[in-house]
Amino acid sequence: MKNKTNEKTGKHTLFDIILLSLSAVAMIIGVHQSINYGFGASYWLYMLAIGFFLYYQFRKLKKKQQEQQPRLNRRAKRYMQRHD
C-alpha cells in the first residue's frame, strides 16, 4: 500500500535543497558585504543569489508540469510520435 502523504507533499531532491541554500547564503553574504564595502562590491553576490533562486523555481515548475502530464503506455507513445 502506497503512502498517501508522499504524494501530497512536495518532494525536494538534494539538488533543490542545495540550490535554495546557496541562494540564501549568497544573499546573506551579499547583505554583509554591502554593509561593509558598499553595493558595488557585492553586486555579483546578489546576482548569484537571484540566479540560484530562479533556477530553483524553474526546476520546481518543470517538475510540477511533468507531474500533471498524463502517463502514456507504449502503444499511445508510438501513436503520438507518428501523428505529431
FENHU-V484184 format. One record per backbone hydrogen bond with DSSP energy under -1.0 kcal/mol. CO is the residue of the C=O (numbers start at 1). NH is the residue of the N-H. Records with the same first field share a line. If there is no record, write none. Layout:
CO=NH  NH
//
This chain:
4=8
5=9
13=17
14=18
15=19
16=20
17=21
18=22
19=23
20=24
21=25
22=26
23=27
24=28
25=29
26=30
27=31
28=32
29=33
30=34
31=35
32=36
33=37
34=38
42=46
43=47
44=48
45=49
46=50
47=51
48=52
49=53
50=54
51=55
52=56
53=57
54=58
55=59
56=60
57=61
58=62
59=63
60=64
61=65
62=66
63=67
64=68
73=77
74=78
75=79
76=80
77=81
78=82
79=83
//
